[in-house]
């Protein structure tokens, strides 16, 4: 039989539980806002970007890279390529994504809940492929 609490007591219970659970779980799971990670990387070509995105997205949910499928799509604006969309499909219907914005030359990583979790600024701008297979 479930226990019913008055609405006013719920924030106090959540705060109490959080103090016990917080050391065990990462802050983004507990519903808190965490500061987005900012990194700088030197990547020479598109294949290295693809590998970097695959490894980074896999680390977000502790997935093995060989168990996941990475989908890559070219983004266009006014008929010209302007970026690349990466989507990693993992087990348990986990879906993580990243977007390489060529205008700002950065890769934005998004977690399974759609929140932006990391931004990687590329030191050098690699060549954007005209076609992606």
N, C-alpha and C positions, 0 to 999 in steps of 0.2 A: 504494500500500500504506500503510495507516494506521500512525502511529507510536504505540507503546504505552509509557506512562510508569508507573512505580510510583505508587501512590495517594498516598504521602507527598510527592511532588514537585508534585502538581497545585496545591495552594494557593500555592506559590512561583511557579509559572508564571502563575497567574491574577493574582497581585499584580504581577508584572512586566508582563504585558500591559495590565493596568488602568492602570498609570502611563503607558503610551504612548497608550492609547485614550481615557482620561478627558477630556482637553481637547476631544476631538472629539464625544463623545456626552453627552447629559444623564445625570445620576447615576441617575435612576430606571430607565434601561434596563440599566445595569450590575449590577442586582440589589441596589443599596444602598437603604437606607431614607432618604428625604428628608423634610424637615419639610413638613407640609401648609401651604399658603398660607392666610392668613386675611385677608379683605377686608371692607370695609363699603361698602354701596351705598345710595343713595336712589332707590327705584323706586316710582312712583305707582300703576301698574295692572298687571293680569295680562299684557297684551300686551307691556309693557316687560320683564316677567320672562321671558316666552317668548323675546324677542329677545336678552336678556342671556344666557340659558342657551344658546341656539343659537350665539352668537358665542364664548362661553367654551369650550364643548365642542369647537367646530371648531378653536380655537386649540391645544387639547391635542395633537391629532394633525396639526396643520397642514393642515386640510381646508378646502375652499371651502364656504361656507355654502349656495350654490345647488346643490351636487352631492349634498347629503345630505338624508335624510328624518328629520324630527323627529316622534316619536310622543309624545303627551301623554295621560296617564291620571289621573283623579281618584282619590285614595286616601281610603278611608273607615274610620272606627273606630266600631263600634256604630251603623252606619247614618248617621253624620254625617261630612261632609268634614273631613279632618285634614291633607291635603297633596296635592301633585301630583308625579307621576312623569314624568320626561322621558327619552326614549331616542333617541339620535341614531344612525342607521344610515348608515354611510359606505361607501366602496369597500373592496375587499379584506376584506369581512366584518368591518369595524371596527364595534364597538358601544360607545358611551359613554353614561353615564347621569348623571342628577342628580335629587335629591329636594328639593323645597321643603317643609320641615317648618313648618307654621303654628304649632305650639305654641312652638317656639323662634325662629320667624321667621327661619330661615336656610336657605340652599340648600347642599346637600352635593353636590360633584362627584366622580364616580368615573371613573377611567381605563379603558382597554381591558382591563386585567388585573384589574379589580375593586377596585383600591386607591383609597382616598379621597385625592384630590389637592388639593382646595381646599374651603374653607368660606367662604361669603359671608353675612355678617350683614346683614339688611335694617334700615335705620334706622327706616323706617315700615312698618307692616303693611298692604299692599294688600288689597283685598277679594278673598276667595277665591270664584271663580265656582262656582255650583251645578251647572252643566253645562259640559262641555268638548267642543267639536266637533273 
